[in-house]
């Protein structure tokens, strides 16, 4: 099996995922994912696609992730892993889609508009 390359995005986080056959090692920015994301909830989000498709410990994952916050990065990695599993085997798609792991979350921060302090907030109105 050759290396499968996919991309996952969430808000401003971008994760490039490289999947190959192995023992189930997940490396994020050249560090183990348990060191990179010390919170158990975030670690479970990374493993979620493998648990749904019964492929825990079958593939090694290398991830380069940049931008965004911790949660955005984890969800970007999760989308990248899900896409890689679908590239590998099309039968995984309905399982992952049912759990909402195949949809890219399009919500982004709205830009600040000129003449306003924030995106939607207005300066205080003065009648006189």
C-alpha positions as CSV (number, residue, x, y, z in Angstrom):
1,X,0.0,0.0,0.0
2,X,1.3,3.4,-0.9
3,X,0.9,6.6,1.2
4,X,-2.6,8.1,1.0
5,X,-2.6,11.9,1.2
6,X,-5.7,13.9,2.2
7,X,-6.6,17.3,3.5
8,X,-8.8,18.3,6.4
9,X,-10.0,21.9,7.2
10,X,-11.9,23.5,10.1
11,X,-12.2,27.2,10.6
12,X,-8.6,28.4,10.0
13,X,-6.9,25.1,10.8
14,X,-5.5,23.0,7.9
15,X,-4.4,19.4,8.4
16,X,-2.4,17.5,5.8
17,X,-2.8,13.8,6.6
18,X,-0.5,11.0,5.3
19,X,-1.8,7.4,5.9
20,X,0.2,4.3,5.4
21,X,0.1,0.7,6.7
22,X,1.6,0.3,10.1
23,X,0.9,-0.3,13.8
24,X,-1.5,2.5,14.6
25,X,1.0,5.3,15.4
26,X,-0.4,8.8,15.0
27,X,2.2,11.6,14.7
28,X,1.1,15.2,14.7
29,X,3.8,17.8,13.8
30,X,6.5,15.2,14.5
31,X,5.2,14.5,18.0
32,X,2.9,11.8,19.3
33,X,-0.7,12.9,19.2
34,X,-1.1,12.2,23.0
35,X,1.7,14.7,23.7
36,X,0.4,17.2,21.2
37,X,-3.2,17.0,22.5
38,X,-3.0,16.1,26.2
39,X,-6.8,16.3,26.7
40,X,-8.6,12.9,26.6
41,X,-11.6,14.3,24.7
42,X,-9.4,15.6,21.9
43,X,-7.5,12.3,21.7
44,X,-10.8,10.4,21.4
45,X,-11.9,12.7,18.5
46,X,-8.7,11.6,16.6
47,X,-9.3,7.9,17.1
48,X,-13.1,8.1,16.4
49,X,-12.9,7.4,12.6
50,X,-10.8,4.3,13.2
51,X,-13.2,3.0,15.9
52,X,-16.2,3.4,13.6
53,X,-14.5,1.5,10.7
54,X,-12.8,-1.2,12.9
55,X,-9.4,-0.2,11.7
56,X,-7.7,0.6,15.1
57,X,-4.0,-0.2,15.0
58,X,-3.8,-1.0,11.2
59,X,-2.5,2.3,9.8
60,X,0.2,4.8,10.7
61,X,-0.8,8.5,10.4
62,X,1.5,11.5,9.9
63,X,-0.1,14.9,10.2
64,X,1.1,18.4,9.5
65,X,-1.4,20.8,11.1
66,X,-1.3,24.6,11.2
67,X,-3.6,27.5,12.1
68,X,-6.6,27.7,14.3
69,X,-7.1,26.5,17.9
70,X,-6.7,23.1,19.4
71,X,-10.3,22.0,18.8
72,X,-10.2,23.2,15.2
73,X,-7.0,21.4,14.6
74,X,-8.3,18.1,16.0
75,X,-11.5,18.3,13.9
76,X,-9.4,19.1,10.8
77,X,-7.3,16.0,11.5
78,X,-10.4,13.9,12.1
79,X,-11.8,15.0,8.7
80,X,-8.5,14.2,7.0
81,X,-8.3,10.8,8.5
82,X,-12.0,10.1,7.5
83,X,-11.3,11.1,3.9
84,X,-8.2,8.9,3.9
85,X,-10.2,5.9,5.1
86,X,-12.8,6.5,2.4
87,X,-10.0,6.7,-0.3
88,X,-8.8,3.4,1.0
89,X,-12.2,1.7,1.0
90,X,-15.4,3.2,-0.3
91,X,-17.5,1.0,2.0
92,X,-16.4,3.2,5.0
93,X,-18.2,6.3,3.6
94,X,-21.8,5.5,4.8
95,X,-20.5,4.7,8.4
96,X,-18.5,7.9,8.6
97,X,-21.2,10.1,6.9
98,X,-23.8,8.9,9.4
99,X,-21.7,10.1,12.3
100,X,-21.0,13.5,10.5
101,X,-17.3,12.9,10.0
102,X,-17.4,13.4,6.2
103,X,-18.8,16.9,6.2
104,X,-16.5,19.9,6.2
105,X,-17.7,22.4,8.8
106,X,-18.0,25.7,6.8
107,X,-18.4,28.0,9.8
108,X,-15.8,30.7,9.8
109,X,-15.3,33.9,11.8
110,X,-17.1,36.8,10.0
111,X,-14.8,39.6,9.0
112,X,-14.8,43.0,10.8
113,X,-16.5,45.7,8.8
114,X,-15.3,49.3,8.5
115,X,-17.1,51.8,10.6
116,X,-17.9,49.2,13.2
117,X,-15.9,47.9,16.2
118,X,-16.6,44.2,15.3
119,X,-18.3,42.2,12.6
120,X,-21.9,43.0,13.7
121,X,-21.5,45.3,16.8
122,X,-22.1,49.0,16.1
123,X,-20.7,52.0,17.9
124,X,-23.1,53.6,20.4
125,X,-25.8,55.7,18.8
126,X,-26.0,59.3,20.0
127,X,-29.1,61.2,19.1
128,X,-27.7,64.6,20.1
